Amino acid sequence: MSVLYATPERTKDQATGYAQPLYFTVDDLVVTREERARFEREHQLRGPRHLLRRSWSWLSDGANQRTLTLVGGATAAAIAAAWALYSKLLAP
């Protein structure tokens, strides 16, 4: 297929020819961490890393330890009650 193309050495006025395609691989495309962070902020994207970071910071915050203790205690009590009920009603 004959196409018109332009390069710094050759213009449309000089000739037609076969334009060589450019091939890119994944290794050719590099995005820095700063650029990725800027893009996520600009487009308000929040991925799993953001969710994990926020969850971990909430779990490790000292102000939330009482809430976590209450939730943990309630969960343990519910499991113990369910096990006791299972043991009395359904176990042989």
N, C-alpha and C positions, 0 to 999 in steps of 0.2 A: 504494500500500500504506500503510495507516494504522498507525503505530507509536506506542508510548509513548516519550517521551523526557524528559530532564531537563536543564535548563540553570540557571545562577544566576538567570535571570529567570523561568523557567517550570519547574514541577515536574510530576510525574506526576498529581498531584491536580488540577491546573488544567486540563489539556486533553490531547488527543492531536493528532497532526499528522504531517507528513512531516519526518523528520529529514534534514537536509542532510548528504550525505557529505563527509568531509574528504579532500582530494586532496593527496598529497605527491609531490614530484619528488626526483630525486637531489640537486638543488641545495639542498633543504631540510634534508638530512641532512649534517651536518659533524662529523667526528671529528678531534680534535686528535692530533698525533703522540704526545703524552704518554699520552693515553687508549689509543691503539692499542698502544703499548709495554706499558702496564700490562695490557691484555687479553691480549697475547701471552705475557707472563710468567705471568700468573695461570693461563692454560689451557695453558701449555707448548707454544705454537705456534712453529714455526721455519719461516720462509718462505725463498724464494730469496735475499733480501737477507742474512739471517743466514748462510746457507751461503757466499755470496760474501764477506762480511766475514771469516768465519773462515778461508776459503781464502786470502784475500789476506794476512791477518795471519800465517798459517803460512808462506806463500811469502816474505814480506818479513822474517821473523825471522832474525836472523844465525846462530842456532844450527842452523838447517836448511839453510844454504847448502852444507855438505859433502855432505849427502844429495842435494840437488838437483843438485850437480855430478856425483856418481856416477851418478845416474839419467839425467841428460842425456848423459853420456859413453857409458853402456851403450846408450842408445837410438840414438845416432849410430853406434856400432860395429855394432849389429844392422842398421841401415839400410844401412850401407856393405857389410856381408857379404852381405845379400840382393841388393844391386845387383850386386856382383861375381859372385855365383852366377847371377843372371839373365843377365848379360852373357856369361858363358862357356857356359851351357847352352842358353839359349833364343834369344838374339839371333843373327841370321844372319851 
